[in-house]
Amino acid sequence: MDLKINWDHHRCKHALERMWLRGISQEDVIKAIQQGQKKIQKESKLAESLYSFYSVVYEEQIHSKIKLHKVYPVTVKLW
């Protein structure tokens, strides 16, 4: 399944700002989403992927007919 991350500035402005402040690149976010430990946040039902020293909170949409996994980053946290 192909992974497509939507880096639209209007939709994920907060995530881009947090990445810049924490020194995390877009490649690091992709690595976290693909290889990190996943969990679902109870209150918002967003996915969170824990990887290395940071975590990425994102909304995901899976389109099985066209075999596409869309990801919309919400924020990046250090832990």
N, C-alpha and C positions, 0 to 999 in steps of 0.2 A: 504494500500500500504506500503510495506517495505521500510525503509530508510537505504541506505548504503552510508557511507561517506568514500571516498578514501583518506587514510592518507599516500599515497605513498610519500616518502621523496623527490623524484625528482620532482614530480608534484606540491606539496604544501609546499615546503621548506620555502617560504616567510611567509606563514600563520603560520606555526609551530614556526618560529622564533618570530613573532609578539605576538603569544599566550604566549610564554615563557617570553618575555620582559614585558608583561602586566599582567602576573599572571592569565591567563585564561586557564582552563582545557579543555580537549576534551569533557567532559560531559557538560560544559557550552556552548560550541559551538553547541552541539546537541540540548540543550534546546532552544538556540536562533533560530536555524533553524526551530524547530518544533513549538515554541510558539511565536516567535517574529513577529513584524509587517513587512510585506514584501513590497518591492518596487523594480522596475527595473531601473537600471542606464541607462540614455539616450545614453550616448556616447559609452559605451561598451556592453550594453545589458546583463550585468551580474545582478544577483539578489542580493539584500542586505536585510538582516534581522536585524531589530533594536530590541534590547532587553536589559533591565536593563541599564547599563552604557556603553555598547559596541555594536558594530554592526559587523556582519560577511558578507563579500562579497564572493560570491561563484558562480560557474557555475553549472547548474543543467541539468540533462538528465532524462526524464521520459519515461520509457518503460512500456506501458500499457498492452502489451500482456503477459508479465511475472510479472506484478504488482510490479515493482521495481522503486524506485526513487533514482537515483545516484547523489551524491553531491561531487563537487571538490572545497574545500576551496581555496580562492585566498589570502585574507588578513583579518586581524582583526583590527578594529579601535575603539578608545575610543571617546566618544562624550559627 
